[in-house]
Amino acid sequence: MNAILGFAQLLELNPQLDARSRSNVQEIHKAGRHLLELINEVLDLARVETGRIEMKLEPVDCAVLAQECLDLATPLARPRGVRIDLEDRPAAGLAVLADRTRCKQVLLNLLSNAIKYNHDGGEVGLSVAADGANGVRFAIRDTGPGIPEARQAELFKPFQRLVETGSPVEGTGIGLAISKRLVEEMGGRIGVDSRPGQGSTFWFVLPRVTTITPAEAPPQYGQSPTLPSKGPLGGTVLYVEDNATNARLMTHFCAALPGVRLLLAENAEQGLQLAQATRPDLLLLDINLPGVDGYQLLERLKAIPGCADIPAVAVSADAMPEHIERAQAAGFRDYLTKPLDLDRLHRLLTQYLG
């Protein structure tokens, strides 16, 4: 997937493509993204069903969570003119006992569905309020086509999509099944109220807690307080990567950036030798290297005089929060997930080499 999406993005940047070829490349990129979404959700569903997802239950501030999710969902709604609002603002101090990352995943999934299955110029409303004495209810209202009552039970089953054949709306039919399992793992319940022609309201209820203990903020990679320079890029990047296709993708990308010198190593030993000899300005370290992995390689690099302060970025297909937290604890400055997003990669290079 890294090769398919990466080289598709490179082709899109080619100014010599005619309109028809560019449209074809965009279709490849779009289909690749859809396939990646399907793969990720199938893996997530498998983890839930086999009990491999660990829940870290803690007090989660509902107001903060709601605003974060609205901020992330608003750009998805804007191209179709869908208005998205917080209709019922959570009371101060209202909190749920939940896994923060998974609660956010469920809320974002329901918000994105409300946008996706809406009509152009429609509305999406989010409300968060106490549900009795012991619960908090999150409700997401949309102005979509609505769902017949006889088919609503199918919604939360894997691979069930209640859309007409040939519908342009893409989806995997897994998101709601995952959301149901996650909510139930957190001790809550989930459901839908809908009528054809009157839109739908998806909701979930989680256990309420009365006090909020300030929690350590999750790591936010890529948000450096130093603003990237607007000038040209310049510097040496050492990329340690054992996959030849991934290395070739990085080579093609950096070739279009004057001033950026790329060095490649296919294993940890080569990486150590090149780092000692060249003292690069930035390290991109694949985590899943054969023999000595990216964590061990970074530890060895820190022990070399002159290399300890070189900023290092982890590159991995593992995008779970616990993997990102481990990378931060190990001393990585940032985290790139595969398949690579070339816009994100360019911003990162600008941050460190600008």
Residue frames relative to the residue before (quaternion, step in Angstrom):
aa qw qx qy qz dx dy dz
M 1.0000 0.0000 0.0000 0.0000 0.00 0.00 0.00
N 0.6068 0.5536 -0.3593 0.4430 3.57 1.06 -0.70
A 0.6744 0.4849 -0.2964 0.4714 3.58 0.96 -0.85
I 0.6576 0.5201 -0.3200 0.4412 3.60 0.86 -0.93
L 0.7373 0.4118 -0.2411 0.4782 3.57 0.73 -1.05
G 0.6463 0.5403 -0.3296 0.4264 3.58 0.98 -0.78
F 0.7212 0.4189 -0.2606 0.4863 3.59 0.77 -0.97
A 0.5729 0.5542 -0.3893 0.4616 3.62 1.14 -0.45
Q 0.6513 0.5010 -0.3145 0.4752 3.58 0.99 -0.80
L 0.6306 0.5239 -0.3366 0.4632 3.59 1.02 -0.74
L 0.6514 0.5122 -0.3195 0.4597 3.59 0.96 -0.83
E 0.6257 0.5444 -0.3402 0.4432 3.59 1.02 -0.76
L 0.6715 0.5022 -0.2945 0.4585 3.58 1.14 -0.60
N 0.5250 0.6531 -0.4034 0.3675 3.60 1.28 -0.23
P 0.3303 -0.7797 0.4931 0.1996 3.65 -0.46 1.13
Q 0.6285 0.5669 -0.3402 0.4097 3.62 1.19 -0.32
L 0.4922 0.6602 -0.4404 0.3576 3.61 1.23 -0.08
D 0.3622 -0.6935 0.5673 0.2571 3.57 -1.02 0.76
A 0.7311 -0.4558 0.2788 0.4242 3.57 -1.28 0.30
R 0.6641 0.5071 -0.3158 0.4496 3.60 0.93 -0.85
S 0.6699 0.4947 -0.3002 0.4651 3.59 0.91 -0.90
R 0.6407 0.5198 -0.3296 0.4589 3.56 1.00 -0.81
S 0.6381 0.5210 -0.3274 0.4628 3.58 1.00 -0.79
N 0.6451 0.5185 -0.3222 0.4595 3.59 1.01 -0.80
V 0.6499 0.5074 -0.3149 0.4701 3.58 0.98 -0.84
Q 0.6414 0.5245 -0.3252 0.4558 3.58 0.98 -0.79
E 0.6247 0.5237 -0.3346 0.4728 3.59 1.09 -0.67
I 0.6179 0.5268 -0.3362 0.4771 3.60 1.05 -0.75
H 0.6646 0.5032 -0.2972 0.4656 3.57 0.91 -0.95
K 0.6616 0.5091 -0.3035 0.4594 3.58 0.92 -0.90
A 0.6730 0.4874 -0.2947 0.4719 3.59 0.91 -0.91
G 0.6296 0.5381 -0.3291 0.4535 3.57 1.05 -0.73
R 0.6425 0.5152 -0.3148 0.4719 3.55 1.00 -0.82
H 0.6462 0.5158 -0.3180 0.4640 3.56 1.00 -0.82
L 0.6482 0.5075 -0.3124 0.4740 3.58 1.00 -0.82
L 0.6361 0.5242 -0.3293 0.4606 3.58 0.99 -0.78
E 0.6316 0.5269 -0.3247 0.4669 3.57 1.01 -0.82
L 0.6520 0.5134 -0.3132 0.4617 3.57 0.97 -0.87
I 0.6494 0.5170 -0.3163 0.4591 3.59 0.92 -0.90
N 0.6718 0.5052 -0.3027 0.4493 3.58 0.85 -0.96
E 0.7005 0.4689 -0.2868 0.4552 3.58 0.89 -0.88
V 0.6075 0.5302 -0.3585 0.4705 3.59 1.07 -0.63
L 0.6555 0.5007 -0.3077 0.4743 3.59 0.97 -0.85
D 0.6456 0.5183 -0.3188 0.4614 3.57 0.98 -0.83
L 0.6478 0.5134 -0.3136 0.4674 3.57 0.97 -0.88
A 0.6427 0.5229 -0.3195 0.4599 3.58 0.99 -0.82
R 0.6442 0.5189 -0.3264 0.4574 3.58 0.99 -0.80
V 0.6574 0.5082 -0.3150 0.4587 3.57 0.94 -0.87
E 0.7130 0.4807 -0.2703 0.4330 3.56 0.82 -1.02
T 0.7167 0.4061 -0.2515 0.5081 3.58 1.16 -0.52
G 0.5142 -0.6846 0.3965 0.3314 3.56 1.29 0.17
R 0.4497 0.7169 -0.4325 0.3110 3.58 1.19 0.47
I 0.5912 0.5323 -0.3860 0.4671 3.60 1.24 0.08
E 0.2279 -0.7764 0.5757 0.1174 3.55 -0.68 1.11
M 0.2607 -0.7702 0.5676 0.1290 3.55 -0.88 0.98
K 0.1545 -0.7538 0.6329 0.0854 3.55 -0.95 0.96
L 0.1193 -0.8319 0.5405 0.0399 3.56 0.03 1.31
E 0.1598 0.7626 -0.6034 0.1696 3.54 -0.83 1.08
P 0.6140 -0.5344 0.3996 0.4216 3.63 -1.17 0.29
V 0.0888 -0.7891 0.6077 0.0107 3.57 -0.89 1.02
D 0.3965 -0.7237 0.5194 0.2220 3.57 -0.72 1.10
C 0.3971 -0.7604 0.4658 0.2171 3.60 -0.52 1.19
A 0.6425 0.5310 -0.3351 0.4392 3.60 0.96 -0.78
V 0.6629 0.4965 -0.3021 0.4721 3.58 0.94 -0.90
L 0.6605 0.5146 -0.3051 0.4538 3.57 0.93 -0.94
A 0.6606 0.5169 -0.3120 0.4461 3.60 0.88 -0.92
Q 0.6799 0.4897 -0.2968 0.4580 3.58 0.90 -0.90
E 0.6239 0.5369 -0.3405 0.4545 3.59 0.99 -0.79
C 0.6928 0.4781 -0.2807 0.4612 3.58 0.88 -0.94
L 0.6280 0.5198 -0.3390 0.4697 3.60 1.03 -0.69
D 0.6388 0.5285 -0.3258 0.4544 3.58 0.97 -0.83
L 0.6875 0.4710 -0.2806 0.4762 3.59 1.03 -0.78
A 0.7031 0.4777 -0.2702 0.4522 3.60 1.03 -0.73
T 0.5582 0.6529 -0.3858 0.3367 3.61 1.07 -0.66
P 0.6638 0.4901 -0.3403 0.4510 3.68 0.84 -0.76
L 0.6140 0.5397 -0.3553 0.4534 3.61 1.13 -0.50
A 0.6899 0.4907 -0.2716 0.4577 3.57 1.09 -0.74
R 0.5914 0.6485 -0.3571 0.3197 3.57 1.04 -0.79
P 0.6734 0.5114 -0.3465 0.4061 3.68 0.75 -0.83
R 0.7381 0.3829 -0.2304 0.5055 3.61 1.11 -0.55
G 0.5035 -0.6821 0.4110 0.3351 3.56 1.24 0.16
V 0.3894 0.7100 -0.4941 0.3164 3.58 1.16 0.54
R 0.2909 -0.7585 0.5593 0.1648 3.57 -0.78 1.01
I 0.0745 -0.8023 0.5922 0.0003 3.55 -0.85 1.01
D 0.0203 0.8281 -0.5534 0.0873 3.56 -0.64 1.14
L 0.3976 -0.6385 0.5947 0.2839 3.51 -1.36 0.39
E 0.1988 -0.8452 0.4895 0.0806 3.57 -0.07 1.32
D 0.7858 0.1284 -0.0600 0.6021 3.57 1.02 -0.74
R 0.2302 -0.8180 0.5156 0.1099 3.55 -0.07 1.35
P 0.5064 -0.6624 0.4518 0.3172 3.61 -0.89 0.88
A 0.5176 -0.6264 0.4829 0.3263 3.55 -1.07 0.71
A 0.6144 -0.5572 0.4079 0.3817 3.56 -1.15 0.62
G 0.8168 0.2460 -0.1934 0.4847 3.54 -0.90 0.96
L 0.4798 0.6609 -0.4548 0.3553 3.60 1.25 -0.10
A 0.0758 0.8120 -0.5686 0.1081 3.57 -0.74 1.07
V 0.2574 -0.7368 0.6039 0.1616 3.53 -1.31 0.50
L 0.4014 -0.6538 0.5742 0.2858 3.52 -1.30 0.39
A 0.2855 0.7665 -0.5030 0.2794 3.56 -0.22 1.28
D 0.5038 -0.5456 0.5435 0.3912 3.51 -1.39 0.01
R 0.4414 -0.7486 0.4187 0.2634 3.57 -0.39 1.21
T 0.6742 0.5031 -0.3012 0.4490 3.58 0.88 -0.92
R 0.7032 0.4623 -0.2720 0.4666 3.57 0.90 -0.90
C 0.6074 0.5378 -0.3494 0.4688 3.58 1.09 -0.66
K 0.6476 0.5075 -0.3019 0.4816 3.55 1.02 -0.84
Q 0.6202 0.5485 -0.3331 0.4511 3.59 1.03 -0.78
V 0.6662 0.4983 -0.3031 0.4648 3.59 0.91 -0.90
L 0.6828 0.4937 -0.2944 0.4510 3.58 0.83 -0.98
L 0.6590 0.4983 -0.3105 0.4701 3.59 0.95 -0.82
N 0.6272 0.5347 -0.3426 0.4510 3.59 1.01 -0.73
L 0.6858 0.4744 -0.2919 0.4684 3.59 0.91 -0.88
L 0.6373 0.5169 -0.3283 0.4679 3.60 1.03 -0.72
S 0.6763 0.4853 -0.3048 0.4628 3.60 0.89 -0.89
N 0.6213 0.5227 -0.3425 0.4727 3.61 1.07 -0.66
A 0.6465 0.5291 -0.3208 0.4464 3.59 0.97 -0.86
I 0.6526 0.4814 -0.3023 0.5009 3.57 1.14 -0.62
K 0.6771 0.5352 -0.2886 0.4145 3.56 0.84 -1.07
Y 0.7836 0.3327 -0.1647 0.4982 3.57 0.86 -0.99
N 0.4721 0.6490 -0.4458 0.3964 3.58 1.25 0.40
H 0.4698 -0.6219 0.5154 0.3561 3.56 -1.31 -0.08
D 0.6474 -0.5069 0.3827 0.4212 3.58 -1.20 0.43
G 0.8070 0.2158 -0.1891 0.5161 3.55 -0.88 0.97
G 0.4486 0.7127 -0.4367 0.3165 3.58 1.25 0.24
E 0.4390 -0.6826 0.5241 0.2581 3.54 -1.33 -0.18
V 0.0727 -0.7448 0.6609 0.0571 3.52 -1.27 0.61
G 0.0529 -0.8118 0.5815 0.0007 3.55 -0.81 0.99
L 0.1671 -0.7734 0.6060 0.0815 3.55 -0.98 0.90
S 0.0135 0.7792 -0.6266 0.0057 3.56 -0.94 0.87
V 0.0763 -0.7729 0.6298 0.0123 3.54 -1.08 0.83
A 0.1980 0.7867 -0.5544 0.1858 3.57 -0.55 1.13
A 0.6420 -0.5130 0.4021 0.4036 3.53 -1.30 0.37
D 0.1658 -0.7554 0.6284 0.0840 3.55 -1.11 0.81
G 0.7878 -0.1241 0.0374 0.6022 3.54 0.12 1.28
A 0.7314 -0.4259 0.3019 0.4387 3.56 -1.22 -0.41
N 0.8051 0.3364 -0.1322 0.4702 3.58 1.09 -0.62
G 0.7431 0.3823 -0.2290 0.4992 3.58 1.19 0.18
V 0.2220 -0.7197 0.6357 0.1690 3.54 -1.38 0.23
R 0.2159 -0.7989 0.5560 0.0773 3.54 -0.81 1.07
F 0.1474 -0.7435 0.6488 0.0668 3.56 -0.89 1.05
A 0.0014 0.8113 -0.5834 0.0389 3.61 -0.68 1.06
I 0.1162 -0.7883 0.6036 0.0274 3.57 -0.88 1.02
R 0.1218 -0.8177 0.5624 0.0123 3.56 -0.40 1.29
D 0.0368 -0.7956 0.6041 0.0273 3.58 -1.00 0.80
T 0.4018 -0.6970 0.5401 0.2473 3.56 -1.32 0.25
G 0.2775 0.7897 -0.4948 0.2333 3.55 1.12 0.75
P 0.7691 -0.4040 0.2465 0.4296 3.60 -1.27 -0.17
G 0.4555 -0.6795 0.4643 0.3394 3.59 1.16 -0.38
I 0.2980 -0.7569 0.5655 0.1358 3.55 -1.29 0.42
P 0.4709 -0.6706 0.4836 0.3076 3.62 -0.81 0.91
E 0.5805 -0.6204 0.4021 0.3413 3.57 -0.99 0.85
A 0.6387 0.5606 -0.3270 0.4134 3.60 1.02 -0.79
R 0.7450 0.3948 -0.2175 0.4917 3.60 1.18 -0.50
Q 0.4585 0.7216 -0.4378 0.2782 3.58 1.22 -0.14
A 0.6128 0.5675 -0.3535 0.4213 3.60 1.09 -0.65
E 0.6178 0.5673 -0.3425 0.4232 3.60 1.18 -0.50
L 0.5328 0.6952 -0.3881 0.2865 3.56 1.14 -0.63
F 0.7712 0.3825 -0.1870 0.4733 3.55 0.93 -0.91
K 0.5188 0.5887 -0.4352 0.4415 3.57 1.25 0.49
P 0.5705 -0.6204 0.4034 0.3563 3.63 -0.96 0.78
F 0.8619 0.1529 -0.1466 0.4608 3.53 -1.21 0.82
Q 0.5085 0.6030 -0.4503 0.4184 3.60 1.16 0.55
R 0.0386 0.7825 -0.6184 0.0610 3.58 -0.67 1.14
L 0.2150 -0.8058 0.5431 0.0976 3.57 -0.53 1.19
V 0.4153 0.6602 -0.5148 0.3559 3.55 0.59 1.18
E 0.5971 -0.5823 0.4157 0.3626 3.53 -1.21 0.53
T 0.5844 -0.5743 0.4402 0.3671 3.56 -1.13 0.66
G 0.7870 0.2723 -0.2224 0.5070 3.56 -0.87 0.96
S 0.3956 0.7215 -0.4834 0.2986 3.59 1.25 0.13
P 0.4543 -0.6984 0.4775 0.2790 3.62 -0.94 0.82
V 0.5492 0.6123 -0.4018 0.4025 3.60 1.24 -0.24
E 0.2495 -0.7888 0.5481 0.1231 3.56 -0.62 1.18
G 0.1910 0.7684 -0.5985 0.1220 3.54 -1.17 0.58
T 0.4445 -0.7036 0.4937 0.2524 3.54 -1.26 0.36
G 0.3777 -0.7300 0.4874 0.2946 3.58 1.15 -0.49
I 0.5964 0.5748 -0.3540 0.4342 3.58 1.24 0.40
G 0.5545 0.6768 -0.3780 0.3026 3.57 1.08 -0.72
L 0.6977 0.4602 -0.2842 0.4698 3.59 0.88 -0.89
A 0.6115 0.5393 -0.3537 0.4583 3.60 1.08 -0.66
I 0.6482 0.4972 -0.3120 0.4851 3.57 1.00 -0.82
S 0.6416 0.5355 -0.3264 0.4418 3.59 0.92 -0.90
K 0.6406 0.5318 -0.3232 0.4498 3.58 0.96 -0.88
R 0.6916 0.4787 -0.2864 0.4587 3.57 0.85 -0.94
L 0.6478 0.5177 -0.3227 0.4563 3.58 0.99 -0.79
V 0.6505 0.5105 -0.3187 0.4633 3.58 0.92 -0.90
E 0.6762 0.4872 -0.3007 0.4636 3.58 0.90 -0.88
E 0.6166 0.5358 -0.3440 0.4630 3.61 1.09 -0.66
M 0.6995 0.4345 -0.2617 0.5034 3.58 1.16 -0.59
G 0.6001 -0.6141 0.3410 0.3828 3.58 1.26 0.30
G 0.5950 0.5852 -0.3566 0.4199 3.58 1.21 0.40
R 0.3305 -0.7026 0.5811 0.2437 3.53 -1.32 -0.35
I 0.1785 -0.7855 0.5896 0.0594 3.55 -1.22 0.59
G 0.1075 0.8056 -0.5769 0.0816 3.58 -1.12 0.62
V 0.3061 -0.7316 0.5780 0.1922 3.55 -1.34 -0.14
D 0.1328 -0.7320 0.6621 0.0904 3.53 -1.24 0.68
S 0.2053 0.8014 -0.5286 0.1904 3.59 -0.54 1.10
R 0.0513 -0.7509 0.6568 0.0469 3.50 -1.33 0.57
P 0.5625 -0.6056 0.4318 0.3612 3.59 -0.97 0.78
G 0.8194 0.2222 -0.1977 0.4900 3.53 -0.93 0.98
Q 0.7373 0.3961 -0.2281 0.4974 3.60 1.23 -0.15
G 0.5932 -0.5967 0.3670 0.3967 3.58 1.21 0.31
S 0.3576 -0.7213 0.5574 0.2030 3.55 -1.35 -0.07
T 0.1417 -0.7409 0.6451 0.1216 3.52 -1.32 0.43
F 0.1304 -0.7671 0.6264 0.0464 3.54 -0.58 1.22
W 0.0102 -0.8177 0.5739 -0.0436 3.56 -0.89 0.90
F 0.0085 -0.7622 0.6437 0.0688 3.52 -1.31 0.32
V 0.2422 -0.7628 0.5903 0.1045 3.54 -1.15 0.73
L 0.0781 -0.7897 0.6084 0.0138 3.56 -0.92 0.99
P 0.6213 -0.5529 0.3885 0.3967 3.62 -1.16 0.49
R 0.3567 -0.7443 0.5350 0.1804 3.52 -1.00 0.90
V 0.1383 -0.7453 0.6426 0.1117 3.55 -1.21 0.65
T 0.4752 -0.7243 0.4376 0.2410 3.55 -1.05 0.76
T 0.7792 0.2248 -0.1397 0.5682 3.59 1.15 -0.46
I 0.2799 -0.7422 0.5876 0.1602 3.52 -1.18 0.65
T 0.1932 -0.7555 0.6172 0.1049 3.54 -0.77 1.07
P 0.4696 -0.6796 0.4640 0.3198 3.61 -0.63 1.01
A 0.1586 -0.7995 0.5764 0.0588 3.54 -0.75 1.10
E 0.5852 -0.5689 0.4422 0.3719 3.51 -1.20 0.52
A 0.4684 -0.6902 0.4707 0.2875 3.57 -0.82 0.98
P 0.5086 -0.6439 0.4649 0.3326 3.59 -1.01 0.73
P 0.6008 -0.5799 0.3924 0.3858 3.60 -1.09 0.59
Q 0.1498 -0.7799 0.6046 0.0615 3.56 -0.94 0.94
Y 0.1469 -0.8204 0.5491 0.0623 3.54 0.01 1.27
G 0.7923 0.3352 -0.2381 0.4508 3.51 -1.22 0.55
Q 0.6443 0.4883 -0.3332 0.4851 3.61 1.22 0.20
S 0.0409 0.8305 -0.5503 0.0762 3.52 0.60 1.17
P 0.4893 -0.6617 0.4703 0.3187 3.62 -1.01 0.70
T 0.6198 0.5261 -0.3428 0.4707 3.58 1.25 -0.32
L 0.3647 -0.7452 0.5142 0.2174 3.57 -0.67 1.10
P 0.5172 -0.6466 0.4570 0.3250 3.59 -0.95 0.83
S 0.5054 -0.6422 0.4880 0.3066 3.54 -1.10 0.73
K 0.4065 -0.7014 0.5296 0.2496 3.56 -1.16 0.63
G 0.5407 0.6387 -0.3914 0.3828 3.56 1.29 -0.12
P 0.7053 -0.4454 0.3242 0.4462 3.58 -1.30 -0.01
L 0.5018 -0.6356 0.4906 0.3218 3.54 -1.23 0.48
G 0.0758 0.7980 -0.5955 0.0530 3.53 -1.14 0.62
G 0.5439 0.6097 -0.4487 0.3621 3.57 -0.82 0.96
T 0.4882 -0.6578 0.5026 0.2764 3.50 -1.38 0.15
V 0.1385 -0.7764 0.6127 0.0501 3.54 -0.95 0.98
L 0.1556 -0.7610 0.6234 0.0899 3.57 -0.92 0.95
Y 0.0839 -0.7986 0.5960 -0.0037 3.55 -0.64 1.19
V 0.1242 -0.7836 0.6070 0.0460 3.57 -0.60 1.16
E 0.2038 0.7775 -0.5424 0.2443 3.56 -0.32 1.32
D 0.2925 -0.7932 0.5111 0.1551 3.59 -0.70 1.05
N 0.6245 0.5244 -0.3434 0.4660 3.61 1.23 -0.28
A 0.4205 -0.7516 0.4517 0.2328 3.57 -0.52 1.22
T 0.6369 0.5308 -0.3343 0.4481 3.60 1.00 -0.76
N 0.6585 0.4970 -0.3101 0.4725 3.59 0.95 -0.84
A 0.6368 0.5194 -0.3243 0.4685 3.57 1.04 -0.77
R 0.6506 0.5152 -0.3155 0.4602 3.59 1.00 -0.81
L 0.6130 0.5409 -0.3448 0.4612 3.58 1.04 -0.73
M 0.6708 0.4848 -0.3029 0.4725 3.60 0.90 -0.89
T 0.6186 0.5507 -0.3408 0.4449 3.58 1.06 -0.74
H 0.6699 0.4891 -0.2972 0.4730 3.58 0.89 -0.93
F 0.6615 0.5128 -0.3195 0.4443 3.58 0.92 -0.84
C 0.7135 0.4524 -0.2690 0.4625 3.59 0.80 -0.96
A 0.5626 0.6063 -0.3892 0.4055 3.61 1.16 -0.49
A 0.6798 0.4753 -0.2814 0.4825 3.59 1.18 -0.52
L 0.6570 0.4775 -0.3070 0.4960 3.60 1.29 0.06
P 0.2647 -0.7832 0.5393 0.1602 3.61 -0.10 1.24
G 0.7608 0.3534 -0.2717 0.4717 3.53 -0.96 0.87
V 0.6624 0.4590 -0.3109 0.5039 3.59 1.24 -0.26
R 0.1394 -0.7796 0.6086 0.0492 3.54 -0.75 1.11
L 0.1579 -0.8086 0.5641 0.0552 3.56 -0.66 1.13
L 0.1020 -0.7567 0.6442 0.0458 3.54 -1.00 0.96
L 0.1801 -0.8009 0.5662 0.0739 3.57 -0.94 0.91
A 0.0093 -0.7545 0.6562 0.0054 3.53 -1.15 0.79
E 0.3217 -0.7904 0.4928 0.1702 3.57 -0.86 0.90
N 0.7832 0.1332 -0.1274 0.5939 3.59 1.27 0.06
A 0.7207 -0.4705 0.2987 0.4123 3.54 -1.29 0.26
E 0.6493 0.5293 -0.3333 0.4326 3.60 0.91 -0.85
Q 0.6542 0.4870 -0.3147 0.4856 3.59 0.94 -0.82
G 0.6319 0.5451 -0.3256 0.4445 3.55 1.04 -0.79
L 0.6479 0.5134 -0.3123 0.4681 3.57 0.96 -0.84
Q 0.6632 0.5103 -0.3060 0.4540 3.58 0.92 -0.89
L 0.6833 0.4798 -0.2895 0.4682 3.59 0.90 -0.92
A 0.6367 0.5311 -0.3315 0.4503 3.59 0.99 -0.78
Q 0.6657 0.4945 -0.3033 0.4693 3.58 0.94 -0.84
A 0.7139 0.4765 -0.2606 0.4420 3.57 0.95 -0.88
T 0.8115 0.3161 -0.1315 0.4735 3.61 0.95 -0.82
R 0.1931 -0.7958 0.5411 0.1914 3.61 1.18 -0.54
P 0.0305 -0.8450 0.5338 0.0108 3.64 0.56 1.10
D 0.5502 -0.6218 0.4554 0.3213 3.56 -1.31 0.32
L 0.7956 0.0834 -0.0290 0.5994 3.59 1.22 -0.47
L 0.2067 -0.7640 0.6016 0.1080 3.54 -1.08 0.84
L 0.0811 -0.7415 0.6639 0.0531 3.56 -0.99 0.91
L 0.0240 -0.8398 0.5402 -0.0481 3.57 -0.34 1.25
D 0.3518 -0.7015 0.5820 0.2132 3.55 -0.76 1.09
I 0.4451 -0.7153 0.4723 0.2591 3.58 -0.87 0.93
N 0.7718 0.3623 -0.1839 0.4892 3.59 0.85 -0.97
L 0.1367 0.7915 -0.5741 0.1586 3.54 0.54 1.20
P 0.5261 -0.6222 0.4566 0.3572 3.61 -1.09 0.54
G 0.7933 0.2648 -0.2061 0.5080 3.57 -1.02 0.77
V 0.8009 -0.0210 0.0844 0.5924 3.55 -0.07 -1.33
D 0.2654 -0.7982 0.5167 0.1598 3.61 -0.49 1.13
G 0.7530 -0.4237 0.2673 0.4267 3.55 -1.33 0.09
Y 0.6285 0.5348 -0.3378 0.4527 3.59 1.04 -0.69
Q 0.6765 0.4782 -0.2879 0.4804 3.56 0.92 -0.92
L 0.6261 0.5365 -0.3363 0.4551 3.57 1.03 -0.77
L 0.6520 0.5050 -0.3229 0.4643 3.60 0.90 -0.85
E 0.6345 0.5330 -0.3324 0.4503 3.59 0.98 -0.81
R 0.6653 0.4907 -0.3013 0.4751 3.59 0.99 -0.82
L 0.6394 0.5333 -0.3276 0.4466 3.57 1.01 -0.81
K 0.6405 0.5403 -0.3246 0.4386 3.59 1.02 -0.76
A 0.6631 0.5116 -0.2987 0.4575 3.55 1.19 -0.52
I 0.6080 0.5529 -0.3488 0.4506 3.59 1.29 -0.17
P 0.4620 -0.6776 0.4888 0.2974 3.64 -0.72 0.99
G 0.7920 0.2786 -0.2258 0.4941 3.56 -0.88 0.98
C 0.7193 0.4114 -0.2527 0.4995 3.60 1.21 -0.28
A 0.5077 0.6998 -0.4048 0.2978 3.57 1.20 -0.45
D 0.7613 0.3956 -0.2044 0.4713 3.60 1.02 -0.77
I 0.4435 0.6765 -0.4793 0.3405 3.59 1.21 0.12
P 0.4334 -0.7046 0.4832 0.2867 3.65 -0.69 0.97
A 0.1337 -0.8000 0.5836 0.0399 3.55 -0.92 0.97
V 0.1605 -0.7730 0.6108 0.0603 3.54 -1.03 0.91
A 0.3564 -0.7258 0.5508 0.2069 3.56 -0.88 0.97
V 0.1075 -0.7670 0.6304 0.0525 3.56 -1.07 0.80
S 0.2324 0.7893 -0.5260 0.2150 3.58 -0.52 1.15
A 0.4643 -0.6470 0.5257 0.2991 3.55 -1.28 0.43
D 0.5691 0.5724 -0.3849 0.4476 3.59 1.27 -0.17
A 0.0233 -0.8438 0.5346 -0.0406 3.57 -0.36 1.25
M 0.3853 0.7249 -0.4924 0.2892 3.59 1.21 0.29
P 0.6343 -0.5681 0.3604 0.3808 3.63 -1.06 0.69
E 0.6555 0.5251 -0.3330 0.4286 3.59 0.96 -0.78
H 0.6270 0.5219 -0.3385 0.4689 3.60 1.13 -0.60
I 0.6507 0.5057 -0.3127 0.4723 3.57 1.00 -0.81
E 0.6427 0.5150 -0.3223 0.4668 3.59 0.99 -0.80
R 0.6405 0.5192 -0.3324 0.4580 3.58 0.99 -0.80
A 0.6463 0.5183 -0.3232 0.4574 3.58 0.99 -0.83
Q 0.6377 0.5191 -0.3274 0.4656 3.58 0.97 -0.79
A 0.6649 0.5059 -0.2995 0.4607 3.57 0.93 -0.90
A 0.6678 0.5090 -0.3004 0.4525 3.58 1.10 -0.67
G 0.6270 -0.5752 0.3296 0.4091 3.59 1.23 -0.24
F 0.4361 0.6723 -0.4853 0.3498 3.60 1.21 0.21
R 0.4377 -0.7134 0.4904 0.2431 3.57 -0.99 0.87
D 0.8036 0.0276 0.0397 0.5933 3.57 1.10 -0.68
Y 0.2819 -0.7612 0.5711 0.1223 3.55 -1.32 0.24
L 0.0948 -0.7814 0.6162 0.0269 3.57 -0.74 1.11
T 0.2189 -0.7841 0.5675 0.1237 3.57 -0.83 0.95
K 0.3413 -0.6996 0.5906 0.2128 3.52 -1.20 0.68
P 0.4689 -0.1751 -0.8618 0.0828 1.57 -1.99 1.54
L 0.5323 -0.6618 0.4326 0.3026 3.55 -0.98 0.90
D 0.2704 -0.6920 0.6456 0.1764 3.51 -1.15 0.79
L 0.3513 -0.7887 0.4605 0.2062 3.59 -0.32 1.22
D 0.5828 0.5460 -0.3817 0.4653 3.62 1.12 -0.48
R 0.6574 0.4995 -0.2951 0.4808 3.55 0.96 -0.89
L 0.6371 0.5219 -0.3207 0.4679 3.60 1.00 -0.80
H 0.6601 0.5065 -0.3134 0.4577 3.58 0.94 -0.86
R 0.6405 0.5130 -0.3283 0.4677 3.59 0.99 -0.79
L 0.6495 0.5155 -0.3218 0.4571 3.56 1.00 -0.78
L 0.6559 0.4943 -0.3149 0.4757 3.61 0.94 -0.83
T 0.6261 0.5263 -0.3367 0.4665 3.57 1.06 -0.73
Q 0.6337 0.5460 -0.3281 0.4389 3.59 1.01 -0.80
Y 0.7940 0.3407 -0.1654 0.4756 3.57 0.85 -0.95
L 0.7769 0.3177 -0.1721 0.5156 3.61 1.14 -0.51
G 0.4476 0.7124 -0.4470 0.3038 3.60 1.26 -0.05
